[in-house]
Amino acid sequence: MSRTDTYVVVGAGQAGGRAAEAIRGAGFSGRLVVVGAERVRPYERPPLSKQVLTGAAAPDTAFLRAPDYYDEHGIELMLNQRVEAIDRGSARLTLAGGETLAYDKLLLATGSRVRRLALPGSELAGIHYLRDLDDSLTIAKALRAGARVVIVGGGYIGLEVAAAARKRGCAVTVLEAGDGLMRRQVAEEVGDWYADLHRRHGVEIVTGANVEAFEGGSRVQAVRLADGTAYPADLAVVGVGILPNVELAADAGLEVDDGIVVDACGRTSDPAIFAAGDVTRHPNPILGRRVRLESWQNAQNQAVAAGRTMAGEETPYAQVPWFWSDQYDVNLQMVGLPDRVDRLVRRGDPEGGAFTLFYLKDGRIVGANAVNSAKDIAPTRKFIETGAKPDPDMLSDPETSLKKVLKAAG
């Protein structure tokens, strides 16, 4: 590493922004360039489906740093610019306009994109996907009181949009192909509790809903199911998952497996190239397997670890996965990433609006869903890290502190 080296970060989202900060913060004094396809400086995505969408917060609150931060720290932002190819042999990037950019080390924070529906009528105006800042602002503008909003997908992004739309006085219908809400994210009991929550707020929930087409002239007017039922819509919002943007890495010959394969410090199969964020498949020694995570935590902390390592501070990344969702006045936090569960233990009272559901495997806690119970997250993380086996009766008793349960588990 020298003052004449050039480090390039591809992707100007949260991971790219935090990686650049970490590279500079770890002492790298050479040229540092962040290339981003969007028109704006790095920002966080969680507010887009929450405070920005409801109008509770200005769009500027999502940005990682003030505009002058990047000039002050010698970070060049090349925005509204796409990288078309990586030539590993010459260590150069080719940009969309034909310009090339040399690098000594490269970090890929290319993130992910929404999974799009290829159905009749998919091209109609008024059909939205929520991924970037422009998407959020466009949807927020369309959420006018009385508007009929049909949401395709009952995951937490779709439900956060549903909550925002109801707060703005819209009529909301959620169409979910599965048999319940948030089935990929939470336990069935928690998903059912959220279905009741949304119904109490006036949302129509339809499960087993296989969307067959969008109907309308130039704009969407209805969403039709395979059984022929049509739901009137002034706008539709589709939230059916995301896909990692691995194409740039794959075309360059890097190892890819549902994500760019990296080591604990973010190195790819090319030692001069790193990756961080949604796009990576990385080892997690706590879980004992490789994972790809779509979360604020991973975008933030893996990027910091990879950036520091690039700058010479070897920094492995290993954390218990953590996610959250805010819907109405209810906070949901999810910790762990269980792949097999043989017992569920509930703590607290769902009817009272605050409870935690623990996932157990061979007597050990491997995950939890905490509804309005944020205080349970830190001790649960400790359980997962240590592999301690709690007494289920103590665990389920809200009068017994989790600290005491952990101590008793040895």
QUIHUWO-V444861 format. One line per field, one symbol per residue. psi: psi as a letter, one per 40 degrees, with the letter a starting at -180 (. if undefined). A space follows every 10 residues. Layout:
BEGIN
psi = ???
END
This chain:
BEGIN
psi = hieeihhhhh hfaddddddd dddddeehea hhhhhhdiei ihiiddedeb dddeeeiidd eeidiidedd ddefhhhgif hihdihgdde fiihideeii hiidihhhfe aiiihihgih edeiiehiih dadddddddd degiheihhh hhhfaddddd dddddddefi hhhhhhdaei ifdediiddd dddddddddd eehhhhifhh hdihiicdih eihhideehh hihdiihhgf iihigedddd deeihhgfih hiadeehaeh eehiiiadei hihhdddfii ihhgiddddd dddddddddd eeghgihhih ihiihhhbfh hhhhiigheh heihhihahd deehihhhhi hfeiheiihh hffdeedddd ddddddeihi hddddeheeh iddddddde.
END
